[in-house]
Amino acid sequence: MTRRYEEFDSLRGLAALIVLIGHYLMVYPSYANYQYGSNSPNMVFLFKESPLRLIFSSGNESVILFFVLSGFVLYVSINRTKFDYSTYLVKRIFRIYIPYLVAISTAILAKTLLSDNELPVISTWFDKSWRTLDSPNLFLQHLLFIGQYNTDAYNNVIWSLVHEMRISLIFPVLIFLFIRKKLIHSLFWLVGLSLLTTMILYVHGSGISITSILLSLHYCTLFLMGAILAKYRDKLFPFAWKMKKAVKIILFIVAIICFMYEGMIGQVDFLNNYIFRDYVVSFGVCIFITISVSSQKISSLLRSKLLTFLGEISYSLYLYHLISLFSFMYLFYDKLPILLILLCSFIFSILLSSVAYLFIEKPSMKLGSYLTKRKRIDDVERTIELNRKIG
């Protein structure tokens, strides 16, 4: 039986929390409009270019962690038993799309009810959302989910889910093509694909939309990094477990440095392009994943009740925290201090995510499992009936 890594759920939970923190700080113009090398307030500088960045400004890096972890988990799932694509597809739809559909409907409803309240300019980031005119075409694009469209309109975190779903649909094929029997061959094909996608993105320049299919091709390489890690986990994780404590500490520090790469190389444009940055962060994520299950102290911490709970609600927290933030800002901007609004929104986000996990996300996953189990039973019954007729 394949082990379930509870540590990975907690890593997702921490990543979702980091995304939330970064988004909440984006309501402050000095944070949202920060430029490396500028004369920004000291606190913003610390959040962006000191070790505090790990907690307060690592939202994009956290999304990279989601992608690498998804590659790991999907590889394990696809190789666990006799693979059936229709079963896999149903489970992915009920895992990702159904909770998304409820969340985006909630966001549209909240925007419709609350955005009529007049707000001054908050920040350039904040003003991208809930200001777009509604249209049937925009609704349809959000319903179809995996196209190229304005994901900032109602809930701007969904851009990453668009890529997640697209890649999930073709990931079994990617595994077949790029994950080979020997590690050296897998790495060869991964590097080749990385170079190809890098050249494509370089040719198209900076005008690529955040939901571009070309970006999905780039993110495929991050999923495949997770898949390679999963393929060799039975050798890698025990090896890492036996490493000396000092080596594990050094690796952990290296992972943190990789995760904070943008803040450290912020003023060097050539080194701070998003493509190279994604690969550096992904390397750090692979170390985090390995250390999380090969260090007894870190593993125990990640399996604590608080972090396990955070891991359980991580997807819902990712889906609903901006809906909570925008709702509270529109309701209370001229009535309460912003800091108090953020605190109330944070508490409500945790409560709303817990409810969404219990009554939407969890039942959706169970329904997906039930439908695929029912399909397997029907397939077996048809096979038995066919054998009887032949006999």
Secondary structure, 3 states (H helix, E strand, C coil): CCCCCHHHHHHHHHHHHHHHHHHHHCCCHHHHCCCCCCCCCHHHHHHHHCCCHHHHCCHHHHHHHHHHHHHHHHHHHHCCCCCCHHHHHHHHHHHHHHHHHHHHHHHHHHHHHHCCCCCCCCCCCHHHCCCCCCCHHHHHHHHHCCCCCCCCCCCCCHHHHHHHHHHHHHHHHHHHHHCCCCHHHHHHHHHHHHHHHHHHHHHHHHHCCCCCHHHHHHHHHHHHHHHHHHHCHHHHHHHHHCCCHHHHHHHHHHHHHHHCHHHHCCCCCCCCCHHHHHHHHHHHHHHHHHHHHHCHHHHHHHCCHHHHHHHHCHHHHHHHHHHHHHHHHHHHCCCCCHHHHHHHHHHHHHHHHHHHHHHHHHHHHHHHHHHHHHHHHHHHHHHHHHHHHHC
